[in-house]
Amino acid sequence: MASLTGRVANFMSKHFPKLVAKGTHNQVKQFKESNGAKGNKMFGKPVFLLETVGRKSGEPRPVMLMLVHRGQDLVVVGSNGGNPVTPNWYKNLMAAEKTEVQVGAHRWWTTAREVEGEEFEECWKLAAAAYPDFDTYQELTDRRIPVAVLERVGA
């Protein structure tokens, strides 16, 4: 059953995308200025900073994402709040050779790979356990929400 918080996030992202983008911009700024000490939660859940490069613009594209660990790796979900299109940050991530992440005060480089099959199911369960609204987002869209694993470069 779709959660209320998931429905609200879906509604906001569909009907007020500029407001959501402004909120993300402010959270990224607060997170960076405090070296991860502030702006590190969303809906009461831990988040981290992913910095990709725009595949078209070549400009830095920071985004705050739900923090989901799988051992040394991070799991990211291209939910876009359950909207019908995959978010640009996910497309940029898949096009990038490597990306930088920051969890708290710790920064490192990663490579990303999209997961499928059993690995997809494992990662989805981890993500939905950490942030149950992912299940709501999947209910609210016809597309299969993609999942990727960020692996530490040099680990």
SULZI-V854052 format. One record per backbone hydrogen bond with DSSP energy under -1.0 kcal/mol. CO is the residue of the C=O (numbers start at 1). NH is the residue of the N-H. E is the energy in kcal/mol with one decimal. If there is no record, write none. Layout:
# SULZI-V854052
CO:NH:E, CO:NH:E
This chain:
# SULZI-V854052
3:7:-2.1, 4:8:-2.5, 5:9:-2.4, 6:10:-2.3, 7:11:-2.7, 8:12:-2.9, 9:13:-2.4, 10:14:-1.8, 11:15:-2.8, 12:16:-2.6, 16:20:-2.2, 17:21:-2.5, 18:22:-2.2, 19:23:-2.3, 20:24:-2.4, 21:25:-2.6, 22:26:-2.4, 23:27:-2.2, 24:28:-2.7, 25:29:-2.3, 26:30:-2.5, 27:31:-2.7, 28:32:-2.8, 29:33:-2.7, 30:34:-1.6, 31:36:-3.2, 32:35:-1.4, 34:37:-1.3, 40:47:-2.0, 42:45:-2.0, 45:42:-2.8, 46:67:-2.7, 48:65:-2.6, 49:102:-2.2, 50:63:-2.1, 51:100:-1.8, 52:61:-3.3, 54:58:-2.0, 59:54:-3.3, 61:52:-1.7, 63:50:-2.8, 65:48:-2.4, 68:75:-2.8, 70:73:-2.0, 73:70:-2.6, 74:150:-3.3, 76:148:-2.6, 77:79:-1.8, 79:82:-2.0, 80:83:-1.6, 87:91:-1.7, 88:92:-3.0, 89:93:-2.3, 90:94:-2.4, 91:95:-1.4, 92:96:-1.2, 99:110:-3.3, 100:51:-3.0, 101:108:-2.1, 102:49:-2.6, 103:106:-2.1, 106:103:-2.6, 108:101:-2.9, 109:153:-2.8, 110:99:-2.5, 111:151:-2.9, 113:149:-2.6, 116:120:-1.3, 117:121:-2.1, 118:122:-2.5, 119:123:-2.7, 120:124:-3.1, 121:125:-2.2, 122:126:-1.9, 123:127:-2.7, 124:128:-3.1, 125:129:-1.9, 126:130:-1.8, 127:131:-2.6, 131:134:-2.2, 132:135:-1.3, 133:137:-2.8, 134:138:-2.1, 135:139:-1.9, 136:140:-1.7, 146:78:-2.8, 147:115:-2.5, 148:76:-2.7, 149:113:-1.7, 150:74:-1.9, 151:111:-2.3, 152:155:-1.2
